[in-house]
Amino acid sequence: MFEEVEKLGQRLRPSRGPRPAQFVGTVAKLAGEPGADGRVEGEVELQLQVDDELLTARVVLGADDYRDAARAHLEQLFVKIRGVLHRGTRLHRLAAPTEFTVLDA
C-alpha cells in the first residue's frame, strides 16, 4: 500500500516548472501601442492548440513580430511561436517568446 501512495505522490507533485515549448495557433486580438521608435509593439492575444485544448494566451511582441502578427490576423493565417506557457484560470500568458513565424498557406 505504501508503494501505491508513493507513486500517487510522485504523480501529484509538480514538475520542475514550465519549460519552453513550441505552439501553433491564430492571432485573436491585437492590443499594441507605438513604442519609443514609433513602431507598434505590445500585447497580442493568441488562440493556441495545446494537446486537445484550445487556449487563449497573451504575449508581448516586439515591433517586427507584432507587424507579422497583424498580417497573420488580417489574412487569417496560422502562426508558430516558442515560449513558456504560464496557465491561468481562463487566460494564460506566454513568456519569453521567440521564433515567432507566420505559417503562409
Backbone hydrogen bonds in HBPLUS format (Angstrom, degrees):
<---DONOR---> <-ACCEPTOR-->    atom                        ^
c    i                          cat <-CA-CA->   ^        H-A-AA   ^      H-
h    n   atom  resd res      DA  || num        DHA   H-A  angle D-A-AA Bond
n    s   type  num  typ     dist DA aas  dist angle  dist       angle   num
A0005-VAL N   A0001-MET O   3.13 MM   4  6.47 157.4  2.18 150.9 157.0     1
A0006-GLU N   A0002-PHE O   2.96 MM   4  6.14 156.2  2.02 147.0 153.3     2
A0007-LYS N   A0003-GLU O   3.03 MM   4  6.30 155.6  2.09 147.0 153.3     3
A0008-LEU N   A0004-GLU O   2.98 MM   4  6.20 159.8  2.02 148.3 153.7     4
A0009-GLY N   A0005-VAL O   2.93 MM   4  6.13 156.3  1.99 147.6 154.2     5
A0010-GLN N   A0006-GLU O   3.07 MM   4  6.33 151.0  2.16 146.0 152.8     6
A0011-ARG N   A0007-LYS O   3.12 MM   4  6.43 151.2  2.21 146.2 153.7     7
A0012-LEU N   A0008-LEU O   3.01 MM   4  6.24 151.8  2.09 150.5 158.2     8
A0013-ARG N   A0009-GLY O   3.02 MM   4  6.02 135.8  2.22 141.3 151.8     9
A0021-ALA N   A0083-GLY O   2.86 MM  62  5.61 154.9  1.92 144.1 146.6    10
A0083-GLY N   A0021-ALA O   2.94 MM  62  5.61 156.1  1.99 156.4 161.0    11
A0023-PHE N   A0081-ILE O   2.74 MM  58  5.38 160.6  1.78 161.0 167.9    12
A0081-ILE N   A0023-PHE O   2.95 MM  58  5.38 156.3  2.01 149.9 156.3    13
A0049-GLN N   A0024-VAL O   3.06 MM  25  6.13 172.7  2.07 169.5 167.2    14
A0025-GLY N   A0079-VAL O   3.03 MM  54  5.53 155.6  2.09 149.0 155.0    15
A0079-VAL N   A0025-GLY O   2.81 MM  54  5.53 159.2  1.85 150.2 156.0    16
A0026-THR N   A0047-GLN O   2.95 MM  21  5.26 147.6  2.06 139.8 148.0    17
A0047-GLN N   A0026-THR O   2.87 MM  21  5.26 161.8  1.90 150.4 156.4    18
A0028-ALA N   A0045-GLU O   2.77 MM  17  5.47 153.1  1.84 150.7 158.4    19
A0029-LYS N   A0045-GLU O   3.23 MM  16  4.88 152.8  2.31 134.8 134.0    20
A0045-GLU N   A0029-LYS O   2.83 MM  16  4.88 171.4  1.84 145.3 147.9    21
A0031-ALA N   A0043-GLU O   2.90 MM  12  5.22 153.6  1.97 169.1 162.3    22
A0033-GLU N   A0041-GLU O   2.85 MM   8  5.68 153.9  1.91 167.6 161.3    23
A0041-GLU N   A0033-GLU O   3.04 MM   8  5.68 162.4  2.07 138.4 139.2    24
A0035-GLY N   A0039-ARG O   2.78 MM   4  5.55 160.5  1.82 140.0 143.5    25
A0038-GLY N   A0035-GLY O   2.98 MM   3  5.14 162.8  2.01 111.2 115.9    26
A0042-GLY N   A0061-LEU O   2.91 MM  19  5.22 164.1  1.94 155.3 159.5    27
A0061-LEU N   A0042-GLY O   2.87 MM  19  5.22 169.9  1.88 137.0 134.5    28
A0044-VAL N   A0059-VAL O   2.78 MM  15  5.42 153.6  1.85 160.0 169.1    29
A0059-VAL N   A0044-VAL O   2.93 MM  15  5.42 152.7  2.01 153.7 162.5    30
A0046-LEU N   A0057-ALA O   2.77 MM  11  5.27 174.7  1.77 161.6 162.1    31
A0057-ALA N   A0046-LEU O   2.89 MM  11  5.27 160.2  1.93 148.6 155.3    32
A0048-LEU N   A0055-LEU O   2.72 MM   7  5.14 158.6  1.76 158.0 160.8    33
A0055-LEU N   A0048-LEU O   2.77 MM   7  5.14 162.3  1.80 158.7 157.3    34
A0050-VAL N   A0053-GLU O   2.85 MM   3  5.23 162.0  1.88 154.4 159.6    35
A0053-GLU N   A0050-VAL O   2.85 MM   3  5.23 165.0  1.88 132.6 136.8    36
A0092-HIS N   A0056-THR O   2.96 MM  36  6.13 164.4  1.99 152.7 156.6    37
A0058-ARG N   A0092-HIS O   2.87 MM  34  6.32 156.2  1.92 145.4 145.8    38
A0094-LEU N   A0058-ARG O   2.85 MM  36  5.99 167.3  1.86 160.6 160.0    39
A0066-TYR N   A0062-GLY O   2.80 MM   4  5.86 152.8  1.87 156.1 165.5    40
A0067-ARG N   A0063-ALA O   2.98 MM   4  6.13 155.5  2.04 146.7 152.0    41
A0068-ASP N   A0064-ASP O   3.17 MM   4  6.49 156.7  2.22 144.1 150.1    42
A0069-ALA N   A0065-ASP O   2.82 MM   4  6.09 148.8  1.92 145.5 154.9    43
A0070-ALA N   A0066-TYR O   2.88 MM   4  6.16 150.1  1.97 149.1 156.8    44
A0071-ARG N   A0067-ARG O   3.10 MM   4  6.43 154.9  2.17 146.1 152.3    45
A0072-ALA N   A0068-ASP O   2.94 MM   4  6.22 160.7  1.98 148.4 153.8    46
A0073-HIS N   A0069-ALA O   2.90 MM   4  6.07 152.1  1.97 144.7 152.4    47
A0074-LEU N   A0070-ALA O   2.96 MM   4  6.19 166.1  1.98 151.4 154.5    48
A0075-GLU N   A0071-ARG O   2.90 MM   4  6.00 157.8  1.95 153.0 159.1    49
A0076-GLN N   A0072-ALA O   2.85 MM   4  5.51 106.2  2.41 133.9 147.9    50
A0077-LEU N   A0072-ALA O   2.89 MM   5  4.71 159.0  1.93 134.3 141.0    51
A0076-GLN N   A0073-HIS O   3.38 MM   3  5.07 156.9  2.44  95.4 102.0    52
A0103-LEU N   A0078-PHE O   2.77 MM  25  5.31 166.0  1.79 148.7 151.3    53
A0080-LYS N   A0101-THR O   2.77 MM  21  5.15 156.1  1.83 152.8 160.0    54
A0101-THR N   A0080-LYS O   2.82 MM  21  5.15 157.5  1.87 155.6 160.0    55
A0082-ARG N   A0098-THR O   2.92 MM  16  5.15 164.5  1.95 164.0 159.1    56
A0098-THR N   A0082-ARG O   2.77 MM  16  5.15 153.4  1.84 151.4 156.0    57
A0084-VAL N   A0095-ALA O   2.83 MM  11  5.02 169.5  1.84 146.4 149.9    58
A0095-ALA N   A0084-VAL O   2.83 MM  11  5.02 164.3  1.85 149.1 145.3    59
A0086-HIS N   A0093-ARG O   2.74 MM   7  5.15 174.5  1.74 167.3 168.7    60
A0093-ARG N   A0086-HIS O   2.94 MM   7  5.15 167.8  1.95 150.1 154.1    61
